[in-house]
Amino acid sequence: MSSSSPTNEKSMDAEAFREKGSDAEPINAVLAVDDEYGITPEEKKRIIRHVDRRLVLTVGALYCVSLMDRTNLGAASIAGMKVDLNLIGNNHYSIISLLFFVTYIIFQPPSTVVVRKIGPRIFITIITFLWGCCLIGMGFAQDWKLLAGLRVVLGVLEAGFFPSCVYLLSTWYTRFEVGKRNSVFYMVGCVASAFAGILAYGIMQMAGIANLNGWQWIFIVQGLITVVLAVAGYWLLVDFPDSKRATWAFLAEKDRQWICARVEADRGDVKTPPFDLKTYLKVGMDLKVWAYAMIFFNTTTVTYALAYFLPLILNGNMGFSVAQAQCLIAPPYALAGIVMYGGSWVGDKYRIRGPIVLFNTMLVLIGLPIMGFHSNAAVRYFGVFLTTAGANSNVPAAMSYQANNIRGQWKRAFCSATFVAFGGIGGIAGSLVFREQDYPGYGPGLYACIATSLLTLIIVGVLTFTFWLENKKADRGEKELESDEPGFQPGFRYTY
């Protein structure tokens, strides 16, 4: 069977799309590719599951250590770091939290271009290995300025990881397969890193070994785990489906061609045109790109605020002991894993995206007032469950919302970078909204998180109405959607 078959799918005319509706024709085209390549349903399941295991679980495991490594300040703080480095009664802790995101944001835009050029196996594993070494160095910091400087370096190294993973995942799956994969990717990282609190409590017991305090061992041990996973990732990570670079013990060439053909039939953007800086930056003229990014900013403001300050809130605001605070972090994240996978399953099955984001946001808006203002600590902890589940579930939901509504390789690369960069800006906001002077109630921080969540409701509402109008125009033959890059496939429709 010829490997050039994907190009034949581009001849499908727009009239067929207008007659059959927004999703029917791409789905039929994907099924036609299965027949053309002689792929049986059993073979299809085998290949997709193989991709899931090698790609989704590998990047999920690496994302686990990424989240753990950038958000372990809270655990280290209540394990003695605030006392040893004199972080009490000043803003040094917030500064240390914030500085990571300065370089994290600055170095993200070029990362998706670099990962396309040199490949994810080399790029992702090298930066993961180096930030693991950086984390080990943080365990030997003797003052807060050195720790802040290492956090700056950590931001440089972690900047390319998340946008590269989001970009890589979006190239392997069709539009209504990517939701569950984004969810599992984030869920593996999120749920596993949630148990970092329990892990941190165990590591704290090493206090005194080699004259190091418990918080120092948290950085050192977690850094060593990162280094080991980076080495394993070099052998397990896969490249882009259209890449000719070798991937260890993965798919046969025919299977890769089939993957490319079905993605091409679904949205017509497998082939990567030559990079052109003007074309790449022109994507920024599309306001929808910034709307997706703003949704992610709103989301990460809450998720990072929880990651950095939840141990402090549980310990200081709710009155739990240090041991209890470290261990009580995990259960809300376990619920988040259930909610995010359930939402992604519904989104993929019924081909919806906006309602999932709205549902998760409503969980946050219900949970935040309970968490912040109820008089009973147990009830406030219930609010933590709702807030954590809703905010973290919106990370993969927002990723899928964006991925389904853009087309073109370089637009996808640009959007992945801006999307995650705004997530980094949300990290800055999240590290600042819960201020030391607002302890123990943290009222301004709670109000800020409520405000960002309300803004998400407004943005999704505007996008939904816009997508509905644009799809109607396309149905009437008045325009082609997402047709900026050469060789676009006619008939694209937005998913709302």
C-alpha positions in Angstrom: 0.0 0.0 0.0 1.4 3.4 -0.9 2.5 5.6 1.9 1.3 8.6 -0.1 -2.4 7.7 0.5 -3.0 10.5 3.1 -2.8 13.1 0.3 -5.7 11.4 -1.4 -7.9 12.3 1.5 -7.4 16.0 0.9 -9.5 15.7 -2.3 -12.7 15.3 -0.2 -14.8 18.3 -1.2 -16.4 20.8 1.1 -19.9 20.0 -0.2 -19.7 16.6 1.4 -19.0 18.2 4.8 -21.8 20.7 4.4 -24.2 17.9 3.6 -23.1 15.5 6.4 -22.5 17.9 9.2 -19.5 19.0 11.2 -18.0 15.7 12.3 -19.4 12.9 10.2 -17.1 13.2 7.2 -13.8 13.3 9.1 -14.9 10.2 11.1 -15.9 8.4 7.9 -12.5 9.4 6.3 -10.6 7.9 9.3 -12.5 4.7 9.0 -11.8 4.6 5.3 -8.1 4.8 6.1 -8.4 1.7 8.2 -9.8 -0.2 5.2 -7.2 1.2 2.9 -4.3 0.1 5.0 -6.0 -3.3 5.8 -6.1 -2.6 9.5 -8.6 -4.8 11.4 -10.3 -3.5 14.5 -8.1 -5.8 16.6 -5.0 -4.5 15.0 -6.2 -0.9 15.5 -6.6 -1.6 19.2 -3.2 -3.2 19.4 -1.4 -0.3 17.7 -3.2 2.4 19.6 -2.7 0.7 23.0 1.0 0.3 22.1 1.2 4.0 21.4 -0.7 4.8 24.6 1.8 2.7 26.7 4.9 4.1 25.1 3.9 7.7 24.7 1.2 8.6 27.2 2.5 6.6 30.2 6.1 7.7 29.6 5.4 11.4 29.3 2.9 11.0 32.2 5.7 9.6 34.4 8.1 12.4 33.4 5.3 14.9 34.1 4.9 13.4 37.5 8.5 14.3 38.5 8.1 17.6 36.7 5.1 18.6 38.9 6.8 17.1 42.0 10.0 19.0 41.4 8.5 22.4 40.8 5.9 22.3 43.5 7.8 20.6 46.4 8.5 23.9 48.1 5.3 23.5 50.2 6.4 20.2 51.6 10.0 21.4 52.1 8.7 24.5 53.8 6.9 22.7 56.6 9.8 20.2 56.9 12.1 22.9 58.3 13.2 24.9 55.2 11.4 28.1 56.4 13.3 28.1 59.7 16.7 27.0 58.2 16.7 29.6 55.4 15.0 32.4 57.4 11.8 32.6 55.3 9.4 33.5 58.2 8.0 37.0 58.5 9.1 38.1 55.0 8.3 37.6 51.3 11.3 35.4 50.6 9.2 32.2 50.2 6.9 33.9 47.6 10.0 35.3 45.8 11.5 31.8 45.6 8.2 30.4 44.3 7.8 33.3 41.7 11.3 33.3 40.2 10.9 29.9 38.7 8.1 31.2 36.5 10.1 34.1 35.0 12.5 31.9 33.1 9.8 29.2 32.7 7.7 31.7 30.7 10.5 33.3 28.7 12.0 30.1 27.4 8.8 28.4 26.4 8.0 29.9 23.0 11.1 28.5 21.2 10.8 25.1 22.8 8.2 23.6 20.4 10.3 24.7 17.5 13.4 23.1 19.0 11.7 19.8 19.8 10.5 19.6 16.2 14.0 20.1 14.9 16.0 17.7 17.2 13.3 15.3 18.4 11.6 14.7 21.7 13.8 11.8 22.8 16.9 14.0 22.9 15.3 17.3 23.9 12.9 16.1 26.7 15.2 13.6 28.3 18.2 16.0 28.4 16.3 18.8 30.1 14.7 16.3 32.5 18.2 14.9 33.4 19.6 18.4 34.0 16.7 19.7 36.1 17.0 16.6 38.3 20.7 17.5 38.9 19.5 21.1 39.7 17.1 19.8 42.2 19.8 17.8 43.9 21.8 21.0 44.2 18.8 22.7 45.9 19.2 20.2 48.7 22.6 21.8 49.5 21.4 25.4 49.5 22.6 27.3 52.5 20.6 30.5 52.1 17.4 31.6 50.3 19.3 33.5 47.6 21.1 30.4 46.4 17.8 28.5 46.4 16.2 31.3 44.5 19.0 31.2 41.9 18.6 27.4 41.4 14.8 27.9 41.0 15.6 30.3 38.1 17.8 27.6 36.5 15.0 25.0 37.1 12.6 27.3 35.2 14.9 27.4 32.2 15.2 23.6 32.1 11.5 22.8 32.7 10.3 25.5 30.3 10.4 23.2 27.3 8.9 20.1 28.9 5.1 20.7 29.1 4.6 22.5 25.7 6.7 19.8 24.0 4.6 17.0 25.6 1.3 18.7 24.7 2.5 19.2 21.1 3.7 15.7 20.8 0.5 14.1 22.2 -1.6 16.1 19.8 0.2 14.8 16.7 -0.4 11.1 17.4 -4.2 11.1 17.9 -7.4 12.2 16.1 -9.4 15.0 17.6 -11.8 12.8 19.6 -9.1 10.5 20.9 -6.9 13.1 22.3 -9.1 14.0 25.3 -8.7 10.8 27.2 -5.0 10.7 26.4 -4.5 14.3 27.7 -6.4 13.3 30.8 -4.3 10.1 31.4 -1.1 12.1 30.8 -2.0 14.7 33.3 -3.7 12.3 35.7 -0.6 10.1 35.9 1.4 13.1 36.8 -1.1 14.8 39.0 -2.2 11.8 41.1 1.3 10.4 41.4 2.7 13.7 42.4 -0.1 14.1 44.9 1.4 11.3 46.9 4.6 13.3 46.9 3.3 14.7 50.2 3.3 11.2 51.7 6.7 10.5 50.1 8.0 13.8 51.5 6.8 12.9 55.0 8.7 9.6 54.7 11.8 11.4 53.4 11.6 13.9 56.2 12.5 11.0 58.6 16.0 11.0 57.1 16.7 14.3 59.0 20.1 14.1 60.6 21.6 11.7 58.1 24.8 13.2 56.7 24.0 16.3 58.9 21.2 17.3 56.5 17.7 18.3 57.5 14.5 16.6 56.2 13.7 19.3 53.7 17.2 18.9 52.1 16.6 15.2 51.7 13.3 15.9 50.0 15.1 17.8 47.2 18.0 15.3 47.0 15.9 12.1 46.8 13.3 13.6 44.4 16.1 14.9 42.2 17.7 11.4 42.1 14.3 9.9 41.1 14.1 12.5 38.2 17.6 11.6 37.0 16.7 7.9 36.9 13.5 8.5 35.0 15.2 10.8 32.5 17.6 8.0 31.6 14.7 5.5 31.2 12.8 8.1 29.1 15.6 8.2 26.5 14.8 4.6 25.6 11.0 4.8 26.0 10.0 8.1 24.5 8.8 8.1 20.9 9.2 10.7 18.2 6.6 12.5 16.1 4.6 10.1 13.9 5.9 11.5 10.6 9.6 11.6 11.8 12.2 9.4 10.2 14.4 9.4 13.3 14.8 6.0 14.9 12.7 5.0 18.0 13.7 2.0 20.0 11.5 -1.1 19.6 8.3 0.7 18.6 6.0 0.6 15.5 6.6 -0.9 12.1 6.8 1.5 9.2 3.3 0.5 7.9 1.8 1.2 11.3 3.4 4.7 11.5 2.1 5.4 8.0 -1.4 4.4 9.1 -1.2 6.7 12.1 -0.2 9.6 9.9 -2.9 8.8 7.4 -5.8 8.7 9.9 -4.6 12.0 11.6 -4.4 13.5 8.1 -7.9 12.3 7.3 -9.2 13.7 10.6 -7.8 17.2 10.4 -5.3 17.5 7.5 -2.2 18.7 9.3 0.3 15.8 9.5 2.7 17.2 7.0 5.0 20.0 8.4 5.6 22.9 6.0 9.0 24.6 6.2 9.4 26.8 9.2 8.8 30.5 8.5 9.1 33.0 11.4 6.6 35.4 9.9 4.0 32.7 9.4 4.7 31.3 12.8 4.3 34.7 14.6 1.2 35.5 12.4 -0.7 32.9 14.4 -0.7 35.4 17.3 -3.2 37.5 15.3 -5.9 34.9 16.0 -7.7 36.1 19.2 -8.9 32.5 19.9 -5.3 31.5 20.6 -5.1 34.0 23.5 -8.6 33.0 24.7 -7.4 29.4 25.1 -4.2 30.7 26.8 -6.3 32.8 29.2 -8.4 29.8 30.2 -5.2 28.0 31.1 -3.9 31.0 33.0 -7.2 31.0 35.1 -6.8 27.3 35.7 -3.2 27.3 36.7 -3.6 30.2 39.0 -5.8 28.0 41.2 -3.7 24.7 40.7 -0.4 26.3 41.6 -1.9 28.2 44.5 -3.1 24.8 45.8 0.3 23.2 45.1 2.3 25.8 46.9 0.1 26.7 49.7 -2.2 23.8 50.4 0.3 22.2 52.9 0.5 25.6 54.7 -3.3 26.1 54.7 -3.9 22.6 56.1 -1.2 23.1 58.7 -1.8 26.7 59.7 -5.4 27.5 58.7 -7.1 24.2 59.4 -5.0 23.2 62.3 -3.7 19.8 61.1 -0.3 18.7 62.3 2.7 18.6 59.9 2.4 14.9 59.4 -1.4 15.1 58.8 -0.9 18.1 56.4 1.6 16.1 54.3 -0.7 13.1 54.1 -4.0 14.9 53.6 -2.8 16.4 50.3 -3.2 13.1 48.5 -6.9 12.3 48.7 -8.2 15.4 46.9 -5.9 14.7 44.0 -7.1 11.1 43.8 -10.7 12.5 43.4 -9.3 14.9 40.8 -8.0 11.9 38.8 -11.5 10.3 38.8 -13.2 13.5 37.7 -10.7 14.4 35.0 -10.9 10.9 33.4 -14.6 10.9 33.6 -14.9 14.3 32.0 -12.5 13.3 29.2 -14.4 10.1 28.5 -17.7 12.1 28.2 -16.0 14.8 26.1 -14.5 12.2 23.6 -17.7 10.1 23.4 -20.1 13.0 22.9 -17.6 15.2 21.0 -18.0 18.2 23.4 -15.3 20.3 25.1 -16.8 23.5 26.5 -19.3 21.9 28.9 -16.6 19.9 30.5 -14.5 23.0 31.2 -17.6 24.7 32.6 -18.5 21.8 34.9 -15.0 21.7 36.3 -15.0 25.5 36.9 -18.3 25.2 38.7 -16.7 22.7 41.1 -14.0 25.2 41.8 -16.5 28.0 42.4 -18.5 25.8 44.9 -15.4 24.5 46.6 -13.4 27.7 47.1 -16.0 29.5 49.5 -16.4 26.3 51.5 -12.6 25.8 51.8 -12.1 29.4 52.8 -15.0 30.5 54.9 -16.7 27.6 56.7 -16.1 27.5 60.4 -15.5 23.7 60.6 -12.1 22.4 59.5 -13.6 19.1 58.2 -16.1 20.9 56.0 -13.3 23.2 54.8 -11.3 20.1 53.9 -14.4 18.9 51.8 -14.1 22.2 50.0 -10.4 21.3 49.2 -11.7 18.2 47.5 -14.0 20.1 45.2 -11.5 22.9 44.4 -8.6 20.5 43.8 -10.8 18.2 41.6 -12.3 21.0 39.5 -9.1 23.0 39.0 -6.9 20.0 38.1 -9.5 18.4 35.9 -9.6 21.6 33.9 -5.9 21.2 32.9 -6.5 18.3 30.4 -9.9 19.7 29.6 -8.5 23.0 28.5 -5.7 21.2 26.6 -8.3 19.2 24.6 -10.4 22.3 24.1 -7.5 24.0 22.5 -6.2 21.0 20.6 -9.5 20.3 18.9 -10.0 23.8 17.6 -6.7 24.6 15.9 -5.2 23.1 12.7 -1.7 23.2 11.2 1.6 22.0 12.6 3.2 25.4 13.2 0.0 26.9 14.6 -0.2 23.9 16.9 3.4 24.5 18.0 2.8 28.2 18.6 -0.5 27.6 20.5 1.2 24.9 22.7 3.9 27.4 23.6 1.6 30.4 24.3 -0.9 28.1 26.1 1.7 26.7 28.5 3.4 30.1 28.9 0.2 31.6 30.1 0.0 28.6 32.5 3.4 29.7 33.8 2.0 33.3 34.3 -0.8 31.6 36.2 1.9 30.0 38.3 3.3 33.4 39.1 -0.2 34.6 40.1 -0.7 31.5 42.2 2.6 31.9 44.0 1.6 35.5 44.9 -2.1 35.5 45.7 -1.7 33.7 49.1 0.5 36.2 50.8 2.3 35.8 54.2 0.6 38.9 55.6 -2.9 37.3 54.9 -2.1 34.3 57.0 -4.1 32.4 58.3 -7.3 33.3 56.4 -5.7 34.1 53.0 -8.9 36.0 52.0 -7.4 37.9 49.0 -6.0 34.7 47.6 -9.4 33.0 47.7 -11.1 36.0 46.1 -8.5 36.1 43.3 -9.1 32.4 42.6 -12.8 32.9 42.5 -12.3 35.9 40.1 -10.2 33.8 37.6 -12.8 31.0 37.7 -15.6 33.4 36.9 -13.5 34.7 34.0 -13.2 31.2 32.6 -17.0 30.9 32.5 -17.2 34.1 30.5 -14.5 33.2 28.0 -15.9 29.7 27.3 -19.4 31.2 26.8 -18.0 33.7 24.3 -16.0 31.0 22.5 -19.0 28.7 22.3 -21.1 31.4 20.7 -18.3 32.3 18.3 -17.7 28.6 17.3 -21.4 28.1 16.7 -21.6 31.2 14.4 -18.4 30.2 12.5 -19.6 26.6 12.0 -22.9 27.9 10.6 -21.1 30.1 8.1 -19.0 27.1 7.1 -22.1 24.9 6.7 -23.5 27.5 4.3 -20.3 27.5 2.3 -19.4 31.1 3.2 -15.9 30.3 4.5 -13.4 27.5 5.3 -12.3 27.3 8.9 -8.6 27.2 10.1 -7.4 27.5 6.5 -4.2 29.6 7.1 -1.5 27.0 6.3 -0.9 25.6 2.8 -2.6 22.3 1.9 -5.4 22.6 4.4 -8.2 20.0 4.4 -11.6 21.5 3.7 -14.5 20.9 6.0 -13.0 21.6 9.4 -15.5 22.5 12.2 -14.9 23.8 15.7 -15.8 21.6 18.7 -17.7 23.4 21.5 
